[in-house]
Amino acid sequence: MLKVGELALAANLTVRTLHHYDSIGLLRPSARSDAGYRLYDRDDVARLHRIQALRAFGMGLSDIGLYLDSPEGSALAIVERQLAALDRQMREAEQMRKHLLRLRSELADGREPDLPTWLDSLERMSMYEKYFTQDELARLPMYHDEAIKTQWQGLVEEARELIRTQVAPDSEAAAAFGRRWLDAFGRGTGGDADLAARMNLMAEREKEAVGIPQAVMHYVMAIIGELKQAIWARYLAPEVIARMRRHYIARGQEWTILIGRVREQMRLDPEAVQPASLALGRQWMELFHDMIGTDPEAVAGFRRAIEEQPMLRKGAGIDDEALAWLRKGIQRTPTA
């Protein structure tokens, strides 16, 4: 039988994740040692395989428990779904191979491939693999779901039209668009905050290579900023809101990079004890105080808004697990 740490290491999960699965009744260990440690047997590991496979297909934890008890949730049915997904990936890889062979042939013959050929290569040579494993790509709908890809293209074109007709980012029409954009982003990342954080990081680093022109990205971010600022205004004084606006203009992009680094460090150091984790906690607090200030009333209002308004976290890539991890590191910091 495996202890929780051994299973977490073998499954590339955190111990916290397995504890959470236990607490919600999704994966309870079959036994405990005399010292009270969780112990997992073969059947437990087989169930974890099904859980992780269903997560890869984009299913939420609340639905997985019910699904596992249905015929579609049997080990055989899930392995068949995994094989179908793998077959699709192999077909895509074969298409890429054929494209590269044609490209090599043209270059070897001394011919210069035309612009559309190079553009096709760039599209196929997805930068996604720099940020996601193959398993993660399999549960990233905006990578493999053609309907969601089409939806994103439609949203980009809609944003272009809003820009062309000079619709202000703080208008009601823009706010409605911003809400649909955030909802689509949530579906495109499968509701997974970690995947969302890395998508944001990829968009920040790769710029237009992600397929969204910078003019569109800046306009959409302005809309989302106005959408969220309107919510913040219910909780924070006007001078704090003004401070937040100045902060986002000057340092807004730092949050995207920092959240991405936090998610990465969470995987490397689940208990937030390494110096790098503590440094991230200090950086988080410095950026937070630059945005909000240090007035206790403002800080309390900010935290209350975060707890009461789910919209404020949409698209950011931050969740309760990440915040809890940050708090652990911050509490261990001597100056905290």
N, C-alpha and C positions, 0 to 999 in steps of 0.2 A: 504494500500500500504506500501511497505517496503522501508526504506531508504537504501542507498548503504551499510552502515556499518552493518545494520541488516541482509541484504541478504548475505553479505560476511560471517558473523558469522554463519548463518544458513547453508550455503553451504560449510563451511570449506574452504573458499577461502580468498585471501587478497583483500582489497579494490583496491589495485593497479591492480590486475587482472581484476576486473570488469571495472575499468576505461579504461584498455587496450581494453577489449572487445567492449566498447562503441566507443573508438577512431577508431577502424578498422571496425565499422559497424556490428559487429557480434551480439551484444546484446545492443540495445539502450533502455534506460528507457522510459516507456510510458508517463511519466509526470515529471515535476519538481515542487518543492514547491515554495512558494512565495520568499523564500530565495535563490532559485536556486539549491537546493539539488535534486539529482536524486531520482526518485520514481519508484518502480517496482511493477507491478500488477501480477495477476495470470498467464496471458499469457506470461509475461516476465520470470516468474519463470519456467513455463513449457518449454520455449525455452532454458533456462539455463540447465534444466535437460537433454535435448537432446544434448546440446553442451558438457556437462561434460561426458555424456555417450559415445559420439563419441571420445572424447579425451582418454577415458579409453580403447577404441578399437585401440588406436594408431594413430588416424587420426590427421594431422596437422591442425592448425587454418586456414591456407589459403584454405584448402580443405573443412573444415566444413561448411563455409558460402555457398558454392555452393551445398554441399550435402543436407543441410537443406531444400533447395528449390526443391529437387527431391522427387519422391514417396518413395524412400528408406529412406528418412530422416524424414518421418512422425513420430509423437509420437508413434503410434501403432507399426510401423516397428522397431523403436529403442528399445521399451520396449520388443518386442519379441526377439531381439538380446541379450538384457540383460538377459532375462530368459534363453536363450540357454547357455550363458556363465555361469550362476549360476547353471544350470543343470549339466554342465561339472564339475564344482567345487564340486558339491554334489557327483558325481560319484567318483571323486578322493578321497573325504573324506571317502566315503564308502569303497573304496579299502584299504585305510589306516586303517580303523577300523577293517576290516577282517584280515589284516596282524597283527595288534596288538593283536587281539583275539587269533590267532595261536601262537604268541609269548608268550602270557600269559599262554596258555594251556601247552606249553612245559616247561615253568619255574615252573608252579604249579605241574607238574608231576615229578619234580626233574631232568628233562633233560636239558642239556646245549645246547642252539641253536648253530648251526655251524657258521663259519665265514661268508659265503654268506648271511645267514639270518640277522646277525647283520649289515652287510654292506647295505643290502636292507633297514633296518630300518633307518640307518643314512641318506640314500638318500631320503627316504620318509619324515623323520623329518627335513624338509628343514629349514635351518637357515634364509631363506628369511623372514619369518614372524617376525623376530626380527627387521627387518629394513623397512618393507613395510606393509601397511594396505592391507586388502583384495581387496579394490577398486584399489589400486596401482598395486597389483599383476595382476589384471585383465587387466591392460594396460601395463604390462611389457612382451613384446614378448619372451624374453629369458627364462621366467619362464613357459609359457604355450604353446608356439609355437614349435611343435616337429621338424619342418623343420629347425628352427633357432638353436635348441638344437643340431641337427645333424650337422649343419654347424660348430658350435663351436667345437664339437668333432673332426671334420675334421681339423680345424685350429690348435688345440692342437697337433694332430698327425703330422701335417705338421711342426710345430715348433720343435717337437722332432727330426724329420728327419734333419732339418736345423742344430740343435745342434749336432746331430750324425755326420754329414758330415762337421762340423766345418765351416759353412758359417758365415763370420764375420758380426756383427750387422751393420757395415757401408757400406756393399756391396749393389749393386743395387738389387740383388735378395732379400736380407733382406728388403730393403726399399719397394719393391713391396709387399712383404708379410705384412709389417707393415701397409701399406695403406689399404690393404684388411681387416686386423684385426680391424682397426679403423672404417672402413665402416660397418663391421659386428656388432661391438659394438654399433654404432649409430642405426642400425636397431633393434638390440636386446633390446635397451632401448627406442625404439619408438621416438628417436630424442628429448627426454625430458632430459634437463640438470640436473634437480633435481633427477630423477631416476638414471641417470648416476653417479652422485656424490655419491649416496648411494650404488650403485653397487661397486664403487671403494672403499668406506669405508668398505663394507662388505668383499671384497677381501683382504683388508689390515689387518682387524681384525681376520678374520676366516681362513686365509691362505689357506691350501690345501683342507679345507672343501668345498670350492666352486667348486672343481673338476678340478682345474688347478694346476699341480705340481709347486712348488716354482721355480724349475730350469727353467721351461718353462716361468713362469711369469717374472722372472728376465731377461731372454733372450729377451722376447717381449718388456719389458720396455726399455731395452738397444737399441733395434731397433727403437722404437718410439722416444727415446731420440735423437738418431743420425738423424732421419728423421726431427725432429723439429729443431735441432741444425743447420742443413744445411740451413733451412729457416732463422733462427735468424742471421746467418752469413751474410746475405744480408743487414742487418740493423744495426748490432752492430760490434764494433771493436774487433779484435782478443783477446785482453786482457779481454774484457767483456765476450766473449764466454768462455774463459778459466775459468773465475770466476764462470760462470753458471755451468760448468761441475763440478767444485769442490763443489759447493753448492748442486747440485743434488746428488752427491755421499754421502755427509755428512747429508743432511737434506731433500732430496727429498720426503721421506715418510710423512714429516710434512704437505706438501701441501694437500695430500689426506685427512688427518684427519681434517685439518683446513677448507677445502672446504665443507666437510660433516657437520661440526659444523655450518658454515655460512648458509648452506641451511636450517638446522634445526632452527636456530635462526631467519631466515627470516620469517618462519611460525609463530613463537611465538611473534615477534615484527616487524611487517611490516614497521613501520616508523623509525626503528633503533634509538630508544631513550633510551632504557634500558642500564644500566651499562654493562651488558654482551655483548650487541651489540657493544658498544664503545670499550670494551676490545678486541673483535675480530678484529675490525678495526685497533687497535694499533698493534695487533699480525700480521695481514696481512702486514702492512707497514714494520714492523721489518723484516719479512721473505723476503719481496720483496727487501728491500735495501741490505739484506745479499746476495741476488742472483745477483742483478744488480749493486749495489752501489748507490751513490747519485749524480753522475755526470749528470747534466741536459740533456746533449746530449744523453747519454745512455738511460735515462728514456724516452726521447722523441722518440728515435728509437724503444725502446721496445713497446711503446704504438702504434706507427704507424704500426709496424708489426702485432700487435694483431688486429688492425682495418682492415688491408688489406689482411691478410692471414687466412682464415677460418680454415685451417689445424691445426693451432696452438692451437685452442680451442677444437679440436676433442678429445673426450674421457676424458676431464678434469672435466666435470660437472659444468663448469662455463659459464655464459651467460650474456647478457646485463643487465638483471634484477638484477642479483646478484651483478654485478659491480656497478650498480646505487645504490643499497642498501648499499654497502660498502662505497661508496663515501659520502652518507648521514651521516653515522656514523663517518667517518673520519673527515668530516667538523665540526661535533659537538664536536670533541675531542679538548680540550684546546691546546694541543701541536701540532695539525695538521698544 
